[in-house]
Amino acid sequence: MHLAIGLSILIQIACAVHCVRGGRNQLWLMVIIFLSIPGCLAYALFEILPDYAGRREVRAVRAAAARALDPQRELRAAREAVDTADTAANRVALGDALAGLDRWLEAVEQYRAARLKAPAGDRATQIKLAAALLESGAAREVLAILDSLPDTLSQAENDRAAMLRARALEASGESTRALALYSELGARMAGGEALCREAALLLAEGRRNEALAPLAEVERRLKRMDRFERARNADMYDWAARNLVELRARQVGALPVIPRN
């Protein structure tokens, strides 16, 4: 009994020393002290193990835990950076921090300020501004920004802009153009976002039979998708699976019953 208590205290001390010397978030000290061994295990999982593992899954879990413990940390750091040097890069970082908290109108302000400070034709900043405007409900302005973007040879960048365009078209009520673009992107892009958005728009318009094909393709791709990608978009893929099951059930229920002789 005494040995177990002593070992627990030693582990707590070791974790606390590691936290202080490593400049970690001081909230971890409270977790370590008040939760004892469970707190130390959490600290080891999110702060110690990632130092020895470079896998993106570990980095993502660590970032999520850090945001959960201190959601305002990135925002504070970004504001301090702008106060120190009001540059385009620091304004973009502040916009990113605000966007991460779903504070889209404030993010728009920062991206606008960054665009004024950045070289003419800064595509990356304009894309972020367009994304923030879309989330804040200014779909028409999004389309105007996308029309003014400088050319790029990167297909990934072009696809990212095209996804924003399709979403802005949908938000503007131009569903026919949006569906055509979602279909094109769904055939070309990995993952299932474009296909899910296409299916959702078709369902919203009552075109259930047409929504079956993109949802079935999402199901097929999921079988080859890595766990990290599935987990990162779990809500979207769960939605796709539920709707596919429902649509297939409706389809079976609509089949005519053939009488037996």
C-alpha positions in Angstrom: 0.0 0.0 0.0 2.7 2.5 1.0 4.8 1.4 -2.0 1.9 2.1 -4.4 1.3 5.6 -2.8 5.0 6.4 -3.0 5.2 5.3 -6.6 2.1 7.4 -7.5 3.7 10.5 -5.9 7.0 9.9 -7.7 5.2 9.6 -11.1 3.3 12.8 -10.3 6.5 14.6 -9.4 8.2 13.4 -12.6 5.3 14.6 -14.8 5.1 17.9 -13.0 8.9 18.5 -13.5 8.6 17.5 -17.1 5.7 19.9 -17.6 7.5 22.9 -15.9 10.9 22.3 -17.6 9.3 21.8 -21.0 7.3 25.0 -20.8 4.0 23.1 -21.2 0.6 24.5 -20.6 0.4 25.1 -16.8 -3.2 23.7 -16.7 -1.5 20.3 -17.0 -0.1 20.8 -13.4 -3.7 20.9 -12.1 -4.6 17.7 -14.0 -1.5 15.9 -12.7 -1.9 17.0 -9.1 -5.7 16.5 -8.7 -6.3 13.5 -10.9 -3.1 11.6 -9.8 -2.4 8.6 -12.0 -5.2 9.2 -14.5 -3.9 12.7 -14.9 -0.4 11.5 -15.4 -1.5 9.0 -18.0 -3.4 11.8 -19.9 -0.3 14.0 -19.7 1.9 11.2 -21.0 -0.5 10.5 -23.8 -0.9 14.0 -25.0 2.5 15.7 -24.1 5.2 13.0 -23.8 4.4 10.4 -26.4 4.0 12.9 -29.3 7.6 13.9 -28.7 8.6 10.4 -29.7 6.0 9.8 -32.4 5.7 11.9 -35.5 2.5 10.3 -36.8 -0.1 12.8 -37.9 -2.8 11.0 -35.9 -0.8 11.7 -32.7 -0.2 15.3 -33.7 -3.9 15.8 -34.4 -5.0 14.3 -31.1 -2.5 16.4 -29.3 -3.7 19.6 -31.0 -7.3 18.7 -30.2 -6.4 18.1 -26.5 -4.6 21.4 -26.3 -7.6 23.3 -27.8 -9.9 21.5 -25.4 -7.7 22.5 -22.4 -7.2 26.1 -23.5 -9.3 27.1 -26.5 -8.1 30.7 -26.5 -4.4 29.9 -26.5 -3.8 30.3 -30.3 -6.0 33.5 -30.3 -4.0 35.1 -27.5 -0.7 34.2 -29.2 -1.9 35.6 -32.5 -3.1 38.9 -31.0 0.3 39.3 -29.2 2.1 38.7 -32.5 0.0 41.4 -34.3 0.7 43.8 -31.4 4.4 43.1 -31.8 4.5 43.3 -35.6 1.4 44.2 -37.7 2.3 42.1 -40.8 0.2 40.3 -43.3 1.4 36.9 -42.0 0.4 37.8 -38.4 -3.0 39.1 -39.5 -3.6 35.9 -41.4 -2.6 33.9 -38.3 -5.0 35.9 -36.2 -7.8 35.3 -38.8 -7.0 31.6 -38.7 -7.3 31.6 -34.8 -10.7 33.4 -35.0 -11.9 31.0 -37.7 -10.9 28.1 -35.5 -13.4 29.5 -32.9 -16.1 30.0 -35.6 -15.8 33.8 -35.1 -16.2 34.3 -38.9 -17.0 38.0 -39.1 -13.9 38.8 -37.0 -11.9 36.5 -39.2 -13.1 38.3 -42.3 -11.8 41.6 -40.8 -8.4 40.1 -40.3 -8.1 38.6 -43.7 -9.2 41.8 -45.3 -6.5 43.6 -43.3 -3.9 41.0 -44.4 -4.9 41.3 -48.0 -4.2 45.1 -47.9 -0.7 44.4 -46.5 0.1 41.4 -48.8 1.6 41.6 -52.3 -1.0 42.0 -55.0 -2.6 38.7 -56.0 -1.9 36.8 -52.8 -4.1 33.8 -53.6 -3.8 32.0 -50.2 -5.1 35.0 -48.3 -8.0 35.6 -50.7 -9.0 31.9 -50.5 -9.2 32.2 -46.7 -11.1 35.4 -47.0 -13.6 33.7 -49.3 -14.0 30.8 -47.0 -14.7 33.1 -44.0 -17.2 35.1 -46.1 -19.0 32.0 -47.1 -19.4 30.9 -43.5 -20.6 34.4 -42.5 -23.3 34.3 -45.3 -21.8 36.5 -48.0 -22.0 34.0 -50.9 -22.1 36.6 -53.6 -18.9 38.3 -52.5 -17.3 34.9 -52.4 -18.0 34.4 -56.1 -16.6 37.8 -56.9 -13.3 37.0 -55.1 -13.0 33.6 -56.8 -13.5 35.2 -60.2 -10.5 37.6 -59.4 -8.1 34.9 -58.2 -4.7 34.8 -60.0 -4.0 31.7 -62.0 -2.2 28.7 -60.5 -0.8 25.5 -61.8 -1.7 23.6 -58.7 -4.7 21.3 -59.3 -5.2 21.0 -55.5 -5.5 24.8 -55.2 -7.8 24.9 -58.2 -10.0 22.2 -56.6 -10.1 24.0 -53.3 -11.3 27.2 -55.0 -13.8 25.2 -57.0 -15.3 23.6 -53.9 -15.8 27.1 -52.4 -17.4 28.2 -55.7 -19.8 25.2 -55.6 -20.8 26.0 -52.0 -21.3 29.7 -52.8 -23.4 28.8 -55.8 -25.5 26.5 -53.7 -25.9 29.2 -51.0 -26.9 31.7 -53.8 -29.7 29.4 -55.0 -27.9 28.3 -58.2 -28.4 24.6 -57.5 -28.0 23.4 -61.1 -24.5 24.9 -61.4 -23.6 23.8 -57.9 -24.6 20.2 -58.6 -22.6 20.1 -61.8 -19.5 21.4 -60.0 -20.0 19.0 -57.1 -20.3 16.1 -59.5 -17.1 17.1 -61.4 -15.1 17.5 -58.1 -16.5 14.3 -56.7 -15.1 12.4 -59.7 -11.7 14.0 -59.4 -11.0 14.6 -55.7 -10.1 12.1 -53.1 -12.4 11.8 -50.0 -16.1 12.2 -50.0 -16.9 15.9 -49.3 -17.9 16.8 -52.8 -20.0 13.6 -53.1 -21.7 14.2 -49.8 -22.5 17.8 -50.6 -23.9 16.7 -54.0 -26.1 14.1 -52.3 -27.3 16.6 -49.6 -28.3 19.1 -52.3 -30.1 16.4 -54.3 -32.0 15.3 -51.1 -32.9 18.9 -50.3 -34.5 19.1 -53.7 -36.4 15.9 -53.2 -34.3 14.0 -55.8 -33.8 10.9 -53.7 -33.1 8.4 -56.4 -30.3 10.6 -57.9 -28.7 10.9 -54.4 -28.1 7.1 -54.3 -25.1 7.1 -56.7 -22.9 9.7 -54.9 -23.7 8.1 -51.5 -22.9 4.7 -52.8 -19.5 6.0 -54.1 -18.8 7.4 -50.7 -19.5 4.0 -49.1 -17.1 2.4 -51.7 -14.3 4.9 -50.9 -14.7 4.5 -47.2 -13.6 0.9 -47.4 -10.1 2.0 -48.7 -9.8 5.2 -46.5 -7.4 5.3 -43.6 -8.7 5.6 -40.1 -7.4 9.2 -39.6 -9.4 10.5 -42.6 -12.5 8.7 -41.5 -12.2 10.0 -37.9 -11.5 13.6 -39.1 -14.8 13.7 -41.0 -16.7 11.2 -38.9 -19.9 13.2 -38.8 -20.0 13.6 -42.5 -19.5 10.0 -43.2 -22.0 8.9 -40.6 -24.5 11.2 -42.2 -23.8 9.6 -45.6 -24.1 6.0 -44.2 -27.4 6.8 -42.5 -28.9 8.4 -45.6 -27.7 5.6 -47.9 -29.4 3.0 -45.6 -32.6 5.0 -45.7 -32.6 5.5 -49.4 -31.9 1.8 -50.1 -34.7 0.8 -47.7 -37.1 3.2 -49.5 -36.0 1.7 -52.8 -36.7 -1.9 -51.6 -40.1 -0.8 -50.2 -41.0 0.7 -53.5 -40.6 -2.5 -55.4 -43.8 -4.1 -56.6 -44.9 -7.2 -54.8 -45.2 -10.2 -57.2 -48.1 -12.5 -56.2 -47.3 -16.1 -55.8 -49.3 -18.7 -57.8 
